[in-house]
Amino acid sequence: MRPGPAHVRAAQPGIASRRRMRDLTVPLPARDPSVAVPLPLPPPSAPSTVGAPSSALAAPTFGPPTSSSSQPPSFSDLERVRRIGSGSGGIVWMVRHRPTGRHYALKVIYGNHEDSVRRQILREIEILRTADNPFVVQCHAMYDRGGEIQILLEFMDGGSLEGCRITSEPFLADVARQVLAGLAYLHRRKIVHRDIKPSNLLIDSGRRVKIADFGVSRILAQTMDPCNSSVGTIAYMSPERINTDLNHGVYDGYAGDIWSFGLSILEFYLGRFPFGENLSRQGDWASLMFAICYSDPPEAPPSASREFRDFISRCLQKEPPRRLTAIQLLQHPFITNNQPSSLTSSTNR
């Protein structure tokens, strides 16, 4: 669901020029799968420059999302328009539904799966289709074609927020508010995302932000080699997920999502990966994991507001029970003092 070439991406208000992140693509060494922590797939690579304004693009036709209870679009009615993302786990296409002209994102998962695994994936997809929240990318359907699993998802024309620097605190607060609302919804339904990171936070031309891949990443983690990952994904994991000896071996997935969320929001503010200064110049996996597990959590700089510094510190606590929940963070002054009504004047300065 992420755009491909840079010239098709629309610049978003309040977001400064995109910067290429530190190379975090060194593969993990082989480990004993019986003790390995399941790791989601890394984000696909994408250009980091901002493209032409949206006014210069031919706008596709968008319609309201399909209700989870309605008949899903027939696969034969879908026409591939262009590729908008790819990674080691699969490829994502923008497709057009011929009868209605609506656009969707079609995620094609590589590999043939055993029948038992396929049945599990079908059950997972049915759960995803029941999710109905304005801050979560909707799953419309799943197709099994020629051994490939293909998932039809809501299309977000602004792409992901990966590589963005957001200089306006009011705009950043609005982004955080929308992500937290989506997380609160998922957590209420006992769904742990497991892979919150900038590339899984999507935005559209109306500045609506939604969480993507909240179930797809879990499916991939269950059906692929748990050691098949990269530093780029580990970077946003909480310390206790990387090192299971921390927190007495107990992993709280909800608190893990909050750590990943806080790290992503701080990255938007800084314009770089927050642990970057603690890593070796090569950004190797050992230095990265040591920094996450044993160094002090990153902090917002003194130039940031007191509310934002406190907000980040409430997310990036080494001890999971000390992190605030999504519901509690929605009541934090950084969120409540920056309401969407004040967004336009702040981001246009």
Contacts in CASP RR format, 6 or more apart in sequence:
PFRMAT RR
TARGET T0000
AUTHOR 0000-0000-0000
METHOD contacts of the structure
MODEL  1
MRPGPAHVRAAQPGIASRRRMRDLTVPLPARDPSVAVPLPLPPPSAPSTV
GAPSSALAAPTFGPPTSSSSQPPSFSDLERVRRIGSGSGGIVWMVRHRPT
GRHYALKVIYGNHEDSVRRQILREIEILRTADNPFVVQCHAMYDRGGEIQ
ILLEFMDGGSLEGCRITSEPFLADVARQVLAGLAYLHRRKIVHRDIKPSN
LLIDSGRRVKIADFGVSRILAQTMDPCNSSVGTIAYMSPERINTDLNHGV
YDGYAGDIWSFGLSILEFYLGRFPFGENLSRQGDWASLMFAICYSDPPEA
PPSASREFRDFISRCLQKEPPRRLTAIQLLQHPFITNNQPSSLTSSTNR
1 84 0 8 1.000
1 85 0 8 1.000
1 92 0 8 1.000
1 105 0 8 1.000
1 107 0 8 1.000
1 137 0 8 1.000
1 153 0 8 1.000
1 154 0 8 1.000
1 155 0 8 1.000
1 156 0 8 1.000
1 159 0 8 1.000
1 160 0 8 1.000
1 202 0 8 1.000
1 212 0 8 1.000
2 43 0 8 1.000
2 44 0 8 1.000
2 46 0 8 1.000
2 84 0 8 1.000
2 85 0 8 1.000
2 92 0 8 1.000
2 159 0 8 1.000
2 160 0 8 1.000
2 162 0 8 1.000
2 199 0 8 1.000
2 202 0 8 1.000
3 9 0 8 1.000
3 46 0 8 1.000
3 84 0 8 1.000
3 85 0 8 1.000
3 158 0 8 1.000
3 159 0 8 1.000
3 160 0 8 1.000
4 46 0 8 1.000
4 47 0 8 1.000
4 82 0 8 1.000
4 83 0 8 1.000
4 84 0 8 1.000
4 85 0 8 1.000
5 47 0 8 1.000
6 47 0 8 1.000
6 48 0 8 1.000
6 49 0 8 1.000
6 50 0 8 1.000
6 51 0 8 1.000
7 51 0 8 1.000
7 52 0 8 1.000
8 51 0 8 1.000
8 57 0 8 1.000
9 50 0 8 1.000
9 51 0 8 1.000
9 158 0 8 1.000
9 159 0 8 1.000
10 51 0 8 1.000
10 52 0 8 1.000
10 53 0 8 1.000
10 54 0 8 1.000
10 57 0 8 1.000
10 157 0 8 1.000
10 158 0 8 1.000
10 205 0 8 1.000
11 50 0 8 1.000
11 51 0 8 1.000
11 53 0 8 1.000
11 54 0 8 1.000
12 158 0 8 1.000
12 164 0 8 1.000
12 203 0 8 1.000
12 207 0 8 1.000
13 171 0 8 1.000
13 207 0 8 1.000
13 347 0 8 1.000
13 348 0 8 1.000
14 166 0 8 1.000
14 167 0 8 1.000
14 168 0 8 1.000
14 171 0 8 1.000
14 347 0 8 1.000
15 50 0 8 1.000
15 161 0 8 1.000
15 164 0 8 1.000
15 165 0 8 1.000
15 166 0 8 1.000
15 167 0 8 1.000
15 171 0 8 1.000
16 164 0 8 1.000
16 165 0 8 1.000
16 166 0 8 1.000
16 167 0 8 1.000
16 271 0 8 1.000
17 49 0 8 1.000
17 50 0 8 1.000
17 165 0 8 1.000
18 48 0 8 1.000
18 49 0 8 1.000
18 50 0 8 1.000
18 163 0 8 1.000
18 164 0 8 1.000
18 165 0 8 1.000
19 48 0 8 1.000
19 163 0 8 1.000
19 165 0 8 1.000
19 271 0 8 1.000
19 272 0 8 1.000
20 48 0 8 1.000
20 163 0 8 1.000
21 48 0 8 1.000
21 162 0 8 1.000
21 163 0 8 1.000
21 272 0 8 1.000
21 273 0 8 1.000
22 272 0 8 1.000
22 273 0 8 1.000
22 276 0 8 1.000
22 279 0 8 1.000
22 283 0 8 1.000
23 283 0 8 1.000
24 230 0 8 1.000
24 231 0 8 1.000
24 232 0 8 1.000
24 235 0 8 1.000
24 273 0 8 1.000
24 283 0 8 1.000
24 288 0 8 1.000
25 42 0 8 1.000
25 230 0 8 1.000
25 231 0 8 1.000
25 232 0 8 1.000
26 230 0 8 1.000
26 231 0 8 1.000
26 282 0 8 1.000
26 283 0 8 1.000
26 284 0 8 1.000
26 285 0 8 1.000
27 229 0 8 1.000
27 230 0 8 1.000
27 231 0 8 1.000
27 285 0 8 1.000
28 39 0 8 1.000
28 227 0 8 1.000
28 229 0 8 1.000
28 230 0 8 1.000
28 231 0 8 1.000
28 234 0 8 1.000
28 285 0 8 1.000
29 285 0 8 1.000
30 227 0 8 1.000
31 227 0 8 1.000
33 225 0 8 1.000
33 226 0 8 1.000
33 227 0 8 1.000
36 226 0 8 1.000
36 227 0 8 1.000
37 226 0 8 1.000
37 241 0 8 1.000
37 242 0 8 1.000
37 244 0 8 1.000
38 221 0 8 1.000
38 222 0 8 1.000
38 226 0 8 1.000
39 221 0 8 1.000
39 226 0 8 1.000
39 227 0 8 1.000
39 228 0 8 1.000
39 229 0 8 1.000
39 233 0 8 1.000
39 234 0 8 1.000
39 237 0 8 1.000
40 194 0 8 1.000
40 195 0 8 1.000
40 217 0 8 1.000
40 218 0 8 1.000
40 220 0 8 1.000
40 221 0 8 1.000
40 229 0 8 1.000
40 233 0 8 1.000
41 87 0 8 1.000
41 88 0 8 1.000
41 89 0 8 1.000
41 217 0 8 1.000
41 220 0 8 1.000
41 224 0 8 1.000
41 228 0 8 1.000
41 229 0 8 1.000
41 233 0 8 1.000
42 87 0 8 1.000
42 88 0 8 1.000
42 229 0 8 1.000
42 230 0 8 1.000
42 232 0 8 1.000
42 233 0 8 1.000
43 87 0 8 1.000
43 160 0 8 1.000
43 162 0 8 1.000
43 197 0 8 1.000
43 199 0 8 1.000
43 200 0 8 1.000
43 232 0 8 1.000
43 233 0 8 1.000
44 85 0 8 1.000
44 86 0 8 1.000
44 87 0 8 1.000
44 92 0 8 1.000
44 199 0 8 1.000
45 87 0 8 1.000
46 85 0 8 1.000
46 160 0 8 1.000
46 162 0 8 1.000
46 199 0 8 1.000
48 163 0 8 1.000
54 157 0 8 1.000
54 205 0 8 1.000
60 81 0 8 1.000
60 96 0 8 1.000
60 101 0 8 1.000
60 103 0 8 1.000
60 157 0 8 1.000
61 100 0 8 1.000
61 101 0 8 1.000
61 102 0 8 1.000
61 103 0 8 1.000
62 102 0 8 1.000
62 103 0 8 1.000
62 155 0 8 1.000
62 157 0 8 1.000
63 100 0 8 1.000
63 102 0 8 1.000
65 138 0 8 1.000
65 140 0 8 1.000
65 154 0 8 1.000
66 72 0 8 1.000
66 73 0 8 1.000
66 138 0 8 1.000
66 140 0 8 1.000
67 132 0 8 1.000
68 129 0 8 1.000
68 130 0 8 1.000
68 131 0 8 1.000
68 132 0 8 1.000
68 138 0 8 1.000
72 140 0 8 1.000
72 141 0 8 1.000
72 152 0 8 1.000
73 97 0 8 1.000
73 104 0 8 1.000
73 140 0 8 1.000
73 141 0 8 1.000
73 152 0 8 1.000
75 143 0 8 1.000
75 145 0 8 1.000
75 150 0 8 1.000
77 97 0 8 1.000
77 98 0 8 1.000
77 99 0 8 1.000
78 95 0 8 1.000
78 96 0 8 1.000
78 97 0 8 1.000
78 98 0 8 1.000
78 104 0 8 1.000
78 106 0 8 1.000
78 152 0 8 1.000
79 95 0 8 1.000
79 96 0 8 1.000
79 97 0 8 1.000
79 98 0 8 1.000
80 93 0 8 1.000
80 94 0 8 1.000
80 95 0 8 1.000
80 106 0 8 1.000
81 93 0 8 1.000
81 94 0 8 1.000
81 95 0 8 1.000
81 96 0 8 1.000
81 103 0 8 1.000
82 93 0 8 1.000
82 94 0 8 1.000
83 91 0 8 1.000
83 92 0 8 1.000
83 93 0 8 1.000
83 94 0 8 1.000
84 92 0 8 1.000
84 93 0 8 1.000
84 94 0 8 1.000
84 105 0 8 1.000
84 159 0 8 1.000
85 91 0 8 1.000
85 92 0 8 1.000
86 92 0 8 1.000
88 228 0 8 1.000
89 109 0 8 1.000
89 110 0 8 1.000
89 220 0 8 1.000
89 224 0 8 1.000
90 107 0 8 1.000
90 108 0 8 1.000
90 109 0 8 1.000
90 110 0 8 1.000
91 107 0 8 1.000
91 108 0 8 1.000
91 110 0 8 1.000
92 105 0 8 1.000
92 106 0 8 1.000
92 107 0 8 1.000
92 108 0 8 1.000
93 105 0 8 1.000
93 106 0 8 1.000
93 108 0 8 1.000
94 103 0 8 1.000
94 104 0 8 1.000
94 105 0 8 1.000
94 106 0 8 1.000
94 155 0 8 1.000
95 103 0 8 1.000
95 104 0 8 1.000
95 105 0 8 1.000
95 106 0 8 1.000
95 152 0 8 1.000
96 102 0 8 1.000
96 103 0 8 1.000
96 104 0 8 1.000
97 103 0 8 1.000
97 104 0 8 1.000
103 155 0 8 1.000
103 157 0 8 1.000
104 140 0 8 1.000
104 152 0 8 1.000
104 153 0 8 1.000
104 154 0 8 1.000
104 155 0 8 1.000
105 152 0 8 1.000
105 153 0 8 1.000
105 154 0 8 1.000
105 155 0 8 1.000
105 156 0 8 1.000
106 150 0 8 1.000
106 151 0 8 1.000
106 152 0 8 1.000
106 153 0 8 1.000
107 150 0 8 1.000
107 151 0 8 1.000
107 153 0 8 1.000
107 216 0 8 1.000
108 148 0 8 1.000
108 149 0 8 1.000
108 150 0 8 1.000
109 148 0 8 1.000
109 149 0 8 1.000
109 150 0 8 1.000
109 151 0 8 1.000
109 216 0 8 1.000
109 219 0 8 1.000
109 220 0 8 1.000
110 148 0 8 1.000
111 147 0 8 1.000
111 148 0 8 1.000
112 147 0 8 1.000
112 148 0 8 1.000
113 121 0 8 1.000
113 147 0 8 1.000
113 149 0 8 1.000
113 223 0 8 1.000
117 222 0 8 1.000
117 223 0 8 1.000
118 144 0 8 1.000
118 149 0 8 1.000
120 222 0 8 1.000
120 223 0 8 1.000
121 142 0 8 1.000
121 149 0 8 1.000
121 219 0 8 1.000
121 223 0 8 1.000
122 142 0 8 1.000
124 215 0 8 1.000
124 218 0 8 1.000
124 219 0 8 1.000
125 139 0 8 1.000
125 142 0 8 1.000
125 151 0 8 1.000
125 219 0 8 1.000
127 191 0 8 1.000
128 139 0 8 1.000
128 214 0 8 1.000
128 215 0 8 1.000
128 216 0 8 1.000
129 139 0 8 1.000
129 140 0 8 1.000
129 141 0 8 1.000
129 142 0 8 1.000
131 138 0 8 1.000
131 139 0 8 1.000
131 185 0 8 1.000
131 186 0 8 1.000
131 189 0 8 1.000
131 191 0 8 1.000
131 214 0 8 1.000
132 138 0 8 1.000
133 181 0 8 1.000
133 182 0 8 1.000
133 185 0 8 1.000
133 186 0 8 1.000
134 181 0 8 1.000
134 208 0 8 1.000
134 210 0 8 1.000
135 178 0 8 1.000
135 179 0 8 1.000
135 181 0 8 1.000
135 182 0 8 1.000
135 185 0 8 1.000
135 209 0 8 1.000
135 210 0 8 1.000
135 211 0 8 1.000
136 182 0 8 1.000
136 185 0 8 1.000
136 186 0 8 1.000
136 210 0 8 1.000
136 211 0 8 1.000
136 214 0 8 1.000
137 153 0 8 1.000
137 154 0 8 1.000
137 156 0 8 1.000
137 202 0 8 1.000
137 210 0 8 1.000
137 211 0 8 1.000
137 212 0 8 1.000
137 213 0 8 1.000
137 214 0 8 1.000
138 153 0 8 1.000
138 154 0 8 1.000
139 151 0 8 1.000
139 152 0 8 1.000
139 153 0 8 1.000
139 154 0 8 1.000
140 152 0 8 1.000
140 153 0 8 1.000
140 154 0 8 1.000
141 151 0 8 1.000
141 152 0 8 1.000
142 149 0 8 1.000
142 150 0 8 1.000
142 151 0 8 1.000
142 152 0 8 1.000
143 149 0 8 1.000
143 150 0 8 1.000
143 151 0 8 1.000
143 152 0 8 1.000
144 150 0 8 1.000
151 216 0 8 1.000
153 212 0 8 1.000
154 210 0 8 1.000
156 202 0 8 1.000
156 203 0 8 1.000
156 204 0 8 1.000
156 210 0 8 1.000
156 212 0 8 1.000
157 204 0 8 1.000
157 205 0 8 1.000
158 202 0 8 1.000
158 203 0 8 1.000
158 204 0 8 1.000
158 205 0 8 1.000
159 202 0 8 1.000
159 203 0 8 1.000
159 204 0 8 1.000
160 198 0 8 1.000
160 199 0 8 1.000
160 200 0 8 1.000
160 201 0 8 1.000
160 202 0 8 1.000
160 203 0 8 1.000
160 212 0 8 1.000
161 175 0 8 1.000
161 198 0 8 1.000
161 199 0 8 1.000
161 201 0 8 1.000
161 202 0 8 1.000
161 203 0 8 1.000
161 209 0 8 1.000
161 268 0 8 1.000
162 197 0 8 1.000
162 198 0 8 1.000
162 199 0 8 1.000
163 198 0 8 1.000
163 267 0 8 1.000
163 271 0 8 1.000
164 198 0 8 1.000
164 268 0 8 1.000
164 271 0 8 1.000
165 268 0 8 1.000
165 269 0 8 1.000
165 270 0 8 1.000
165 271 0 8 1.000
166 172 0 8 1.000
166 175 0 8 1.000
166 268 0 8 1.000
166 269 0 8 1.000
167 269 0 8 1.000
168 346 0 8 1.000
168 347 0 8 1.000
168 349 0 8 1.000
169 269 0 8 1.000
169 304 0 8 1.000
169 305 0 8 1.000
169 308 0 8 1.000
169 334 0 8 1.000
169 338 0 8 1.000
169 346 0 8 1.000
170 338 0 8 1.000
170 342 0 8 1.000
170 343 0 8 1.000
170 346 0 8 1.000
170 347 0 8 1.000
171 343 0 8 1.000
171 346 0 8 1.000
171 347 0 8 1.000
172 265 0 8 1.000
172 268 0 8 1.000
172 269 0 8 1.000
172 308 0 8 1.000
173 308 0 8 1.000
173 334 0 8 1.000
173 335 0 8 1.000
173 337 0 8 1.000
173 338 0 8 1.000
174 207 0 8 1.000
174 209 0 8 1.000
174 338 0 8 1.000
174 340 0 8 1.000
174 343 0 8 1.000
175 201 0 8 1.000
175 203 0 8 1.000
175 209 0 8 1.000
175 265 0 8 1.000
175 268 0 8 1.000
176 261 0 8 1.000
176 265 0 8 1.000
176 311 0 8 1.000
176 329 0 8 1.000
176 334 0 8 1.000
176 335 0 8 1.000
177 330 0 8 1.000
177 335 0 8 1.000
177 340 0 8 1.000
178 208 0 8 1.000
178 209 0 8 1.000
178 210 0 8 1.000
179 196 0 8 1.000
179 201 0 8 1.000
179 209 0 8 1.000
179 211 0 8 1.000
179 261 0 8 1.000
179 264 0 8 1.000
179 265 0 8 1.000
180 261 0 8 1.000
180 326 0 8 1.000
180 329 0 8 1.000
180 330 0 8 1.000
180 335 0 8 1.000
181 326 0 8 1.000
181 330 0 8 1.000
182 210 0 8 1.000
182 211 0 8 1.000
182 326 0 8 1.000
183 193 0 8 1.000
183 196 0 8 1.000
183 211 0 8 1.000
183 257 0 8 1.000
183 258 0 8 1.000
183 261 0 8 1.000
183 326 0 8 1.000
184 325 0 8 1.000
184 326 0 8 1.000
184 327 0 8 1.000
184 330 0 8 1.000
186 192 0 8 1.000
186 193 0 8 1.000
186 211 0 8 1.000
186 214 0 8 1.000
187 254 0 8 1.000
187 257 0 8 1.000
187 325 0 8 1.000
187 326 0 8 1.000
191 214 0 8 1.000
191 215 0 8 1.000
192 218 0 8 1.000
192 253 0 8 1.000
192 254 0 8 1.000
192 256 0 8 1.000
192 257 0 8 1.000
193 200 0 8 1.000
193 211 0 8 1.000
193 213 0 8 1.000
193 214 0 8 1.000
193 215 0 8 1.000
193 217 0 8 1.000
193 257 0 8 1.000
193 260 0 8 1.000
194 217 0 8 1.000
194 218 0 8 1.000
194 221 0 8 1.000
194 253 0 8 1.000
194 257 0 8 1.000
195 213 0 8 1.000
195 217 0 8 1.000
195 233 0 8 1.000
195 236 0 8 1.000
195 260 0 8 1.000
196 211 0 8 1.000
196 236 0 8 1.000
196 257 0 8 1.000
196 260 0 8 1.000
196 261 0 8 1.000
196 264 0 8 1.000
197 233 0 8 1.000
197 235 0 8 1.000
197 236 0 8 1.000
197 260 0 8 1.000
197 264 0 8 1.000
198 264 0 8 1.000
198 267 0 8 1.000
198 268 0 8 1.000
200 211 0 8 1.000
200 212 0 8 1.000
200 213 0 8 1.000
200 217 0 8 1.000
201 209 0 8 1.000
201 210 0 8 1.000
201 211 0 8 1.000
201 212 0 8 1.000
201 264 0 8 1.000
202 209 0 8 1.000
202 210 0 8 1.000
202 211 0 8 1.000
202 212 0 8 1.000
203 209 0 8 1.000
203 210 0 8 1.000
204 210 0 8 1.000
207 343 0 8 1.000
231 283 0 8 1.000
231 284 0 8 1.000
231 285 0 8 1.000
231 288 0 8 1.000
234 242 0 8 1.000
234 285 0 8 1.000
234 288 0 8 1.000
234 289 0 8 1.000
234 292 0 8 1.000
235 263 0 8 1.000
235 273 0 8 1.000
235 275 0 8 1.000
235 288 0 8 1.000
235 292 0 8 1.000
236 259 0 8 1.000
236 260 0 8 1.000
236 263 0 8 1.000
236 264 0 8 1.000
237 256 0 8 1.000
237 259 0 8 1.000
237 260 0 8 1.000
237 292 0 8 1.000
238 255 0 8 1.000
238 256 0 8 1.000
238 259 0 8 1.000
238 260 0 8 1.000
238 292 0 8 1.000
238 320 0 8 1.000
239 246 0 8 1.000
239 259 0 8 1.000
239 292 0 8 1.000
239 293 0 8 1.000
239 318 0 8 1.000
240 246 0 8 1.000
240 247 0 8 1.000
240 249 0 8 1.000
240 250 0 8 1.000
240 251 0 8 1.000
240 252 0 8 1.000
240 256 0 8 1.000
240 320 0 8 1.000
241 251 0 8 1.000
241 253 0 8 1.000
241 256 0 8 1.000
242 289 0 8 1.000
242 292 0 8 1.000
242 293 0 8 1.000
243 289 0 8 1.000
243 293 0 8 1.000
244 251 0 8 1.000
246 293 0 8 1.000
246 318 0 8 1.000
247 319 0 8 1.000
247 320 0 8 1.000
252 320 0 8 1.000
252 321 0 8 1.000
254 325 0 8 1.000
254 326 0 8 1.000
255 320 0 8 1.000
255 321 0 8 1.000
255 323 0 8 1.000
256 320 0 8 1.000
256 323 0 8 1.000
257 326 0 8 1.000
258 315 0 8 1.000
258 323 0 8 1.000
258 324 0 8 1.000
258 325 0 8 1.000
258 326 0 8 1.000
258 329 0 8 1.000
259 315 0 8 1.000
259 316 0 8 1.000
259 320 0 8 1.000
259 323 0 8 1.000
261 315 0 8 1.000
261 326 0 8 1.000
262 312 0 8 1.000
262 315 0 8 1.000
262 316 0 8 1.000
263 274 0 8 1.000
263 298 0 8 1.000
263 315 0 8 1.000
263 316 0 8 1.000
265 311 0 8 1.000
265 312 0 8 1.000
265 315 0 8 1.000
266 274 0 8 1.000
266 298 0 8 1.000
266 300 0 8 1.000
266 312 0 8 1.000
266 316 0 8 1.000
267 273 0 8 1.000
267 274 0 8 1.000
269 300 0 8 1.000
269 304 0 8 1.000
269 308 0 8 1.000
270 301 0 8 1.000
274 298 0 8 1.000
275 288 0 8 1.000
275 291 0 8 1.000
275 292 0 8 1.000
275 295 0 8 1.000
275 298 0 8 1.000
276 283 0 8 1.000
276 291 0 8 1.000
278 287 0 8 1.000
278 291 0 8 1.000
278 295 0 8 1.000
279 287 0 8 1.000
279 288 0 8 1.000
279 291 0 8 1.000
280 287 0 8 1.000
297 313 0 8 1.000
297 316 0 8 1.000
297 317 0 8 1.000
297 318 0 8 1.000
298 312 0 8 1.000
298 316 0 8 1.000
299 309 0 8 1.000
299 312 0 8 1.000
299 313 0 8 1.000
299 316 0 8 1.000
300 308 0 8 1.000
300 309 0 8 1.000
300 311 0 8 1.000
300 312 0 8 1.000
300 313 0 8 1.000
302 309 0 8 1.000
305 334 0 8 1.000
307 332 0 8 1.000
307 333 0 8 1.000
307 334 0 8 1.000
307 337 0 8 1.000
308 334 0 8 1.000
310 332 0 8 1.000
310 333 0 8 1.000
310 334 0 8 1.000
311 329 0 8 1.000
311 332 0 8 1.000
311 333 0 8 1.000
311 334 0 8 1.000
311 335 0 8 1.000
314 323 0 8 1.000
314 324 0 8 1.000
314 328 0 8 1.000
314 329 0 8 1.000
314 332 0 8 1.000
315 323 0 8 1.000
315 324 0 8 1.000
315 329 0 8 1.000
316 323 0 8 1.000
317 323 0 8 1.000
324 332 0 8 1.000
329 335 0 8 1.000
END
